[in-house]
Amino acid sequence: MRRVVITGLGVISPIGIGVEPFWSGISEGRSGVHKISLFDATGFPVSVAAEVKEFEPKRFIEQKKALKVMARDIQLAVGAARMGMEDSGIDITKIDPTRLGISLGAGLISMSIEELSPSVRSSLTENGEFDIGKFGADGMNLLFPLWMLKYLPNMPACHISIMYNAQGPNNTLTTACAASAQAIGEGLKVIQRGDADIMITGGGDSKLNPLNLLRYYFSNSLSASARDPRQVSRPFDGERDGLVIGEGAGIVILEELEHARKRGAKIYAELVAYGTASDAAGVLGQDFNGRGLVYSMESALEDAQVSKDDIEYISATGLSTKSADTVETAAVKQVFGGRAYDIPMSSIKSMIGHLSAAAGVVQLVAATQTLAHKVLPPTINYDTPDPDCDLDYVPNTARQEAVKTVLVNSFGMGGHSASLIVKKFE
């Protein structure tokens, strides 16, 4: 089977833009959760989130016309792709464009209220009720003519393909929190079966929008804690009460090993396996039964043809909700048995919040750095043990430990689960 390696990384996160700032923040246990500043959250039941600070789209996207049709989610994904491709050193003039593909994860891109409100106001009756007829006659004319292009989830892959003349397989997955992990896994399979030599994989997402904040709040999954914002996200902790929404993007350049060797590429790690499944249960985050996560881990282990004893660290989903963390812990125990207590497992969501469709790829970026730097990221804000969450979560402080094989788990609403296994390249 064709071997697949990681030759480029790009990341935009709430604790740093670029791999080095991101990893520095992760290894130091620094929180990127603060009061929301991207919009006025006064009066909202939740006012904290993990924002990307000092993100300048023009740094990554030179064409002004393109920026006009990019929502923030798209800008983040394109920015990470720019960094990932530059990091890989790939010269697109020297490769076959039909052998360069894209596989991205994306989420629901909410329309800007500022953009929509003039149309809505012009469509109200004297009694303040929305009139669909007035909207059709007058309101629609106030919208930017190409407004729809800003909110289609396939557009990040579209823009990136144009930037790099990528004419190979092109796919977008919209499986909520598991999207980017699944996108990476599908990219792996594309290369393994010989349909491409290079795949730009990962995803981007931003939930920092009033509509998204309310959606998550009404799903009963957000924390409403009055703690210091930096202490709100607390996966596996006994006093956790919900997740913290965030935003970010990550890109991992996958490349067939011999193709990478021929051009003298640096190799971060080898991606060896992918598994995916579904809980087939409820549609909300509280309805996990763990079945899908068990199946996806077992499928990845079988795909990699490695022993369960080879897994030395688990990058956990760690949503920070009561039910999800309990179910994830139970799923790991079911797969690994008594050895689950000997495998360190931590959640970087304690520091960067939940990046939804971008969560899995950012976890994988962190996993490559764990392999390189021999450091396990901590789960910060772990203060109160939970008898139902009794594994080694690398509490509060990063741990110096050399590992060669990492399991990355990503699951979320709708019961979608995905698992990736990445190894130190030898």
C-alpha positions, -999 to 999 in steps of 0.1 A, spaced: 0 0 0 12 35 -8 25 52 24 13 87 32 33 114 51 26 149 63 48 174 46 32 208 54 13 223 83 -8 255 87 -28 266 117 -48 296 128 -60 293 164 -72 313 194 -37 310 209 -16 317 179 -13 320 141 13 296 127 26 263 140 52 277 164 30 302 182 2 276 184 24 249 198 40 274 222 6 282 236 -5 246 238 27 234 255 26 262 280 -11 255 289 -22 290 279 -59 296 274 -74 314 244 -108 319 259 -119 354 266 -149 377 266 -163 379 230 -151 410 211 -161 402 175 -196 413 182 -215 429 211 -226 400 233 -243 422 259 -275 406 271 -266 371 257 -267 343 283 -231 334 273 -204 360 265 -171 340 264 -155 323 234 -122 314 219 -115 340 193 -86 342 168 -68 374 176 -50 397 151 -61 377 120 -55 398 89 -71 382 59 -52 404 34 -20 388 47 -31 355 31 -56 366 4 -42 392 -20 -72 395 -44 -97 420 -31 -125 406 -53 -120 372 -37 -122 386 -1 -156 401 -10 -171 366 -13 -154 350 17 -171 347 51 -148 346 80 -149 308 81 -136 307 45 -109 333 52 -96 312 80 -94 280 59 -78 298 30 -53 314 53 -43 281 69 -40 266 34 -16 293 24 6 286 54 4 248 49 14 250 12 42 275 19 55 252 47 54 222 24 77 238 -2 56 224 -30 63 242 -63 29 240 -81 46 247 -115 66 215 -112 38 191 -103 9 176 -123 -21 196 -112 -44 166 -118 -25 148 -90 -31 176 -65 -64 173 -46 -84 188 -18 -104 173 11 -118 198 36 -142 199 65 -166 228 68 -195 237 90 -227 258 88 -216 293 77 -240 318 93 -249 349 74 -238 382 89 -266 399 108 -252 433 96 -255 421 60 -290 407 64 -307 433 87 -313 460 61 -332 435 40 -352 423 69 -361 458 81 -373 468 47 -396 437 47 -415 445 79 -451 455 81 -464 484 101 -470 459 129 -434 448 128 -441 414 113 -420 400 86 -437 400 52 -422 374 27 -438 393 -2 -421 426 7 -389 407 11 -392 393 -24 -402 427 -39 -378 450 -19 -356 432 6 -337 410 -18 -326 440 -37 -306 452 -7 -285 420 -6 -250 419 -21 -256 402 -55 -231 374 -48 -240 370 -12 -247 333 -14 -211 326 -24 -200 337 10 -220 311 28 -217 279 8 -196 253 27 -179 240 -4 -164 275 -11 -132 270 10 -122 241 -12 -132 261 -43 -110 291 -34 -80 269 -24 -83 249 -57 -81 281 -77 -52 294 -57 -31 263 -63 -46 251 -96 -56 219 -78 -74 198 -105 -74 165 -87 -102 150 -64 -120 178 -45 -144 171 -17 -161 189 12 -174 171 43 -200 188 65 -202 163 94 -202 188 122 -174 184 147 -158 153 130 -156 171 96 -119 179 93 -108 146 108 -129 128 83 -117 150 55 -81 141 64 -90 104 65 -106 106 31 -76 124 18 -54 96 31 -75 71 12 -74 91 -20 -36 89 -20 -35 53 -9 -57 42 -38 -36 61 -63 -60 89 -73 -36 117 -62 -1 122 -49 -8 153 -28 -39 163 -9 -46 196 9 -66 185 39 -82 200 70 -108 226 75 -119 259 90 -149 271 111 -161 301 131 -189 299 155 -184 335 167 -217 348 153 -248 358 173 -269 332 155 -244 304 162 -240 314 198 -278 311 202 -279 277 184 -254 262 207 -270 278 238 -304 263 229 -289 229 224 -279 230 261 -243 223 253 -226 257 262 -211 265 295 -228 293 313 -202 294 340 -194 328 357 -157 317 362 -128 336 347 -132 330 310 -98 312 309 -112 286 334 -145 279 317 -135 251 294 -126 222 316 -128 188 299 -131 157 322 -132 179 353 -159 171 378 -173 207 377 -175 210 339 -208 223 327 -205 227 289 -183 236 260 -169 269 248 -173 278 212 -144 289 192 -130 295 157 -99 285 138 -85 265 109 -59 239 102 -44 224 71 -23 193 68 -6 186 35 -6 148 28 18 134 3 27 100 -10 60 90 5 81 85 -27 67 117 -42 78 136 -11 113 119 -11 119 127 -47 115 165 -41 134 164 -8 105 174 14 107 176 51 85 150 67 66 157 100 50 123 105 34 94 88 -4 92 87 -12 54 89 -49 50 96 -84 63 95 -116 50 110 -151 65 110 -185 55 122 -218 68 137 -236 64 170 -269 61 151 -285 77 181 -299 112 187 -290 143 168 -278 165 197 -245 163 216 -262 149 247 -273 118 230 -240 100 224 -239 64 233 -202 60 224 -208 32 199 -196 52 170 -164 63 187 -157 27 197 -162 15 161 -141 44 147 -112 36 170 -113 -1 163 -116 6 126 -85 28 127 -65 2 147 -74 -24 121 -66 -1 92 -32 7 106 -26 -30 114 -10 -20 147 -16 -34 182 -36 -15 208 -4 -17 228 13 5 202 -9 36 210 11 57 235 -10 89 236 -46 98 227 -56 133 216 -91 133 230 -122 151 217 -128 164 253 -158 186 246 -162 196 283 -198 186 285 -210 162 313 -223 135 290 -197 136 261 -166 134 283 -181 105 303 -190 86 272 -156 93 256 -139 79 287 -161 48 287 -154 43 249 -116 44 254 -120 18 283 -140 -4 261 -114 -4 233 -83 -6 254 -95 -24 285 -74 -21 316 -45 -5 296 -67 26 291 -55 37 325 -19 36 313 -24 57 281 -22 95 286 -51 113 270 -56 150 269 -79 176 254 -65 208 238 -101 222 238 -94 232 274 -72 259 258 -87 267 224 -123 259 229 -144 239 204 -135 247 168 -163 225 155 -155 215 119 -118 225 124 -114 206 157 -99 174 143 -73 189 121 -60 213 148 -57 182 171 -37 165 144 -14 195 140 -8 193 178 -1 156 175 27 161 150 43 185 174 39 160 203 59 135 182 85 161 173 90 178 207 83 148 229 57 168 249 22 158 257 -2 188 258 -21 193 291 -58 194 299 -59 226 318 -85 235 344 -86 200 357 -92 206 394 -119 183 406 -118 145 398 -149 129 384 -154 92 393 -168 86 358 -137 102 342 -108 85 359 -81 82 332 -48 100 328 -58 134 313 -23 150 316 -38 175 341 -28 212 340 8 208 330 24 195 298 44 163 303 78 155 288 73 121 272 86 106 240 59 88 220 59 73 186 22 65 179 -8 89 185 -45 83 182 -66 114 174 -103 112 182 -130 136 169 -167 132 174 -197 155 179 -233 164 172 -252 139 150 -231 110 163 -203 114 137 -170 99 148 -136 98 133 -102 85 144 -68 90 129 -35 73 138 -3 92 132 33 78 138 67 92 141 83 89 106 111 63 104 
